[in-house]
Amino acid sequence: MQRKDFIKKATLAFSAIPFLSFSKILQDNDLVYDAVIVGAGLSGLTAARQLSKAGKKILVVEAQDRVGGRTWSRAIGDTDFIDIGGQWIGKGHNRMYELVAEAGLQTFPTYAKGTNILRLENSNKRYTGDVPPLGIISLLQTQRGLNQFDRMASKILLETPWTSKDAAYLDSISVGQWMEETLSNEKARMLIRRAAEGELCQNIDDISLLQALSSAKATGSLRQAEKVEDGALRDRILGGAQSVSNFLYDQMRGSVKLNCPVSFVHQMEDCTLVGNDEFAVKTKKVIVAVPLPIAKKIKFTPELSMQKQKLIESMKMGTVLKTHAIYNKAFWREEGLSGMMTCLDEMVELTVDNSVPGSEKGIITSLIHADRAKALLQLSDRDRRDFVLKAYAEVFGTKALTPMHYTDYSFTNNPWIGGAYSGYFDKGIYSQFGEYLSKPIGSIHWAGTETSTLFKGFMEGAVLSGERAAQEVLTAL
Ligand SMILES: Cc1cc2nc3c(=O)[nH]c(=O)nc-3n(C[C@H](O)[C@H](O)[C@H](O)COP(=O)(O)OP(=O)(O)OC[C@H]3O[C@@H](n4cnc5c(N)ncnc54)[C@H](O)[C@@H]3O)c2cc1C
């Protein structure tokens, strides 16, 4: 579009917003920011910090009353804490480790001493290491399936997955379909389904193989994402993962506006207006650092490109329910258990020992994904608590029924985030429009873990995407 046409379109579109009276709501008529960042998750905050360090005048505008987005930590008493959102960092998460060190925070290894439990067909089998005791035939098939998946993932082009060989075909079939065609052993299918849904947080019949392969490539491999030692689940951050966002916030407090959902971004000839019906600011550049489906709540004028609209409309956030039961002690450790349980045929599919080092208390956390999470979210809070604790008791004994405290949360119920860990497109969209995912549109740049090349869906991906968007803005300014 010619610049002249763009401005004409912008002016026409804007005159269609009746409720705005900018002379009243502009904070300071003369002030033009270098960049306004929408969203104070890890991606928005890292973008803001990089721009601020480069001497740019920035403002971060956040809808909620806190920073951190999908990282959210809560203190339990004086010594303990839980991570309601993201928690683990591991192999390859270099920027996160650097930020943790810079913030003066410490990491600690995920608790993995003792034996794990595989729960299947109403019985518990103990095992050590990463390989659950499924029987030799199932294990060989699982191995074959994972090898084939990782081989396919290794052929995906990291920067431009949509131009990989057979991208359109891979985007037209689901992970579930590929698995049905590749594996005949029922238990192997169950294991790979659980692993893939644990990673993607959506029913694998709904996710295109291309997106799953591209995520695996961006992470290292599907196996990598599931591993504790030397994998993505290696370490946690003392005090909780939100501490990293809080550190970034502390450095820029005067430039972060909380409780301020952005409802419009209006590009004009000389600047862009960003705001809502009570507040507006002028800026040269905007970084939108919100989960892509949530960008639907923002009115962009002139309209975004057709390709970007397709991406926004067709992305669905995953569903995960994270539950925490806090006990007066980690009683399972006395029985030699690591607290790590994988279950292939019940709702509560994965537990971990999330106790805080040095604390007397013990914490068992479960992560429940995709359709299982959706079903449990239909229950009342009380019924869900009882259901989850009963499942814990099947694995760890009746002591698990009486925690000092229980809490659970799903970001599906958070209107400013809409789900987790990440978002995925309907089949066929990524191969057609993937190249527009992070492409700037006029003054608008895009951050957020979903737009990252590496570690999309992870905190590391969020940080990398924020730094990439900041660099784009610095180059453009
Ligand atoms: C339960 C759970 C477990 C996870 N586990 C891990 C893990 O162990 N390891 C890992 O690496 N990652 C994990 N993740 C993923 C990780 O937390 C995310 O990838 C990362 O935090 C995303 O950061 P972001 O900045 O891209 O987006 P977000 O954190 O979603 O930030 C977006 C921000 O934009 C704000 N916003 C939205 N709309 C508007 C608007 N209109 N105006 C202003 N502000 C707006 C939101 O309020 C939010 O603060 C987990 C996530 C969840 C939920």
The ligand as a Tripos MOL2 file, in Angstrom:
@<TRIPOS>MOLECULE
LIG
   53    58     1     0     0
SMALL
NO_CHARGES

@<TRIPOS>ATOM
      1 C1          1.1480  -23.0870   33.8200 C.3       1 LIG1
      2 C2          2.3230  -22.6920   32.9660 C.ar      1 LIG1
      3 C3          3.5030  -23.3800   33.0650 C.ar      1 LIG1
      4 C4          4.5980  -23.0290   32.2830 C.ar      1 LIG1
      5 N1          5.7750  -23.6700   32.4690 N.ar      1 LIG1
      6 C5          6.8960  -23.2040   31.8570 C.ar      1 LIG1
      7 C6          8.1580  -23.6760   32.2500 C.ar      1 LIG1
      8 O1          8.2830  -24.4780   33.1710 O.2       1 LIG1
      9 N2          9.2460  -23.1990   31.5910 N.ar      1 LIG1
     10 C7          9.1550  -22.2530   30.6090 C.ar      1 LIG1
     11 O2         10.1940  -21.8330   30.0670 O.2       1 LIG1
     12 N3          7.9470  -21.7540   30.2540 N.ar      1 LIG1
     13 C8          6.8180  -22.1860   30.8730 C.ar      1 LIG1
     14 N4          5.6110  -21.6430   30.5840 N.ar      1 LIG1
     15 C9          5.5140  -20.6840   29.4690 C.3       1 LIG1
     16 C10         6.0680  -19.2960   29.8390 C.3       1 LIG1
     17 O3          5.5510  -18.9000   31.0760 O.3       1 LIG1
     18 C11         5.6540  -18.3160   28.7380 C.3       1 LIG1
     19 O4          6.1690  -18.7830   27.5010 O.3       1 LIG1
     20 C12         6.1770  -16.8970   28.9120 C.3       1 LIG1
     21 O5          6.0660  -16.4610   30.2350 O.3       1 LIG1
     22 C13         5.3900  -15.9790   27.9720 C.3       1 LIG1
     23 O6          5.8170  -14.6280   28.0890 O.3       1 LIG1
     24 P1          5.2490  -13.5370   27.0750 P.3       1 LIG1
     25 O7          5.8360  -12.2520   27.4500 O.co2     1 LIG1
     26 O8          5.4300  -14.0190   25.6960 O.co2     1 LIG1
     27 O9          3.6730  -13.5050   27.2880 O.3       1 LIG1
     28 P2          2.8100  -13.2750   28.6030 P.3       1 LIG1
     29 O10         3.5530  -13.7290   29.8000 O.co2     1 LIG1
     30 O11         1.4920  -13.9050   28.3260 O.co2     1 LIG1
     31 O12         2.6660  -11.6940   28.7060 O.3       1 LIG1
     32 C14         1.7080  -10.9780   27.9900 C.3       1 LIG1
     33 C15         1.2440   -9.8060   28.8420 C.3       1 LIG1
     34 O13         0.3870   -8.9710   28.0450 O.3       1 LIG1
     35 C16        -0.6460   -8.4860   28.8720 C.3       1 LIG1
     36 N5         -1.7420   -8.0370   28.0040 N.ar      1 LIG1
     37 C17        -2.5840   -8.7880   27.2460 C.ar      1 LIG1
     38 N6         -3.4260   -7.9940   26.5500 N.ar      1 LIG1
     39 C18        -3.1170   -6.7180   26.8760 C.ar      1 LIG1
     40 C19        -3.6340   -5.4560   26.4860 C.ar      1 LIG1
     41 N7         -4.6310   -5.3380   25.6060 N.pl3     1 LIG1
     42 N8         -3.0990   -4.3270   27.0280 N.ar      1 LIG1
     43 C20        -2.0570   -4.4120   27.9060 C.ar      1 LIG1
     44 N9         -1.5220   -5.5900   28.3240 N.ar      1 LIG1
     45 C21        -2.0460   -6.7420   27.8010 C.ar      1 LIG1
     46 C22        -0.9790   -9.6690   29.7460 C.3       1 LIG1
     47 O14        -1.6680   -9.2800   30.9030 O.3       1 LIG1
     48 C23         0.4180  -10.2250   30.0450 C.3       1 LIG1
     49 O15         0.9600   -9.6510   31.2130 O.3       1 LIG1
     50 C24         4.4970  -21.9630   31.3540 C.ar      1 LIG1
     51 C25         3.2990  -21.2400   31.2570 C.ar      1 LIG1
     52 C26         2.2410  -21.5870   32.0670 C.ar      1 LIG1
     53 C27         1.0070  -20.7440   32.0120 C.3       1 LIG1
@<TRIPOS>BOND
     1     1     2 1
     2     2     3 ar
     3     2    52 ar
     4     3     4 ar
     5     4     5 ar
     6     4    50 ar
     7     5     6 ar
     8     6     7 ar
     9     6    13 1
    10     7     8 2
    11     7     9 ar
    12     9    10 ar
    13    10    11 2
    14    10    12 ar
    15    12    13 ar
    16    13    14 ar
    17    14    15 1
    18    14    50 ar
    19    15    16 1
    20    16    17 1
    21    16    18 1
    22    18    19 1
    23    18    20 1
    24    20    21 1
    25    20    22 1
    26    22    23 1
    27    23    24 1
    28    24    25 2
    29    24    26 1
    30    24    27 1
    31    27    28 1
    32    28    29 2
    33    28    30 1
    34    28    31 1
    35    31    32 1
    36    32    33 1
    37    33    34 1
    38    33    48 1
    39    34    35 1
    40    35    36 1
    41    35    46 1
    42    36    37 ar
    43    36    45 ar
    44    37    38 ar
    45    38    39 ar
    46    39    40 ar
    47    39    45 ar
    48    40    41 1
    49    40    42 ar
    50    42    43 ar
    51    43    44 ar
    52    44    45 ar
    53    46    47 1
    54    46    48 1
    55    48    49 1
    56    50    51 ar
    57    51    52 ar
    58    52    53 1
@<TRIPOS>SUBSTRUCTURE
     1 LIG1         1 GROUP 0 **** ****
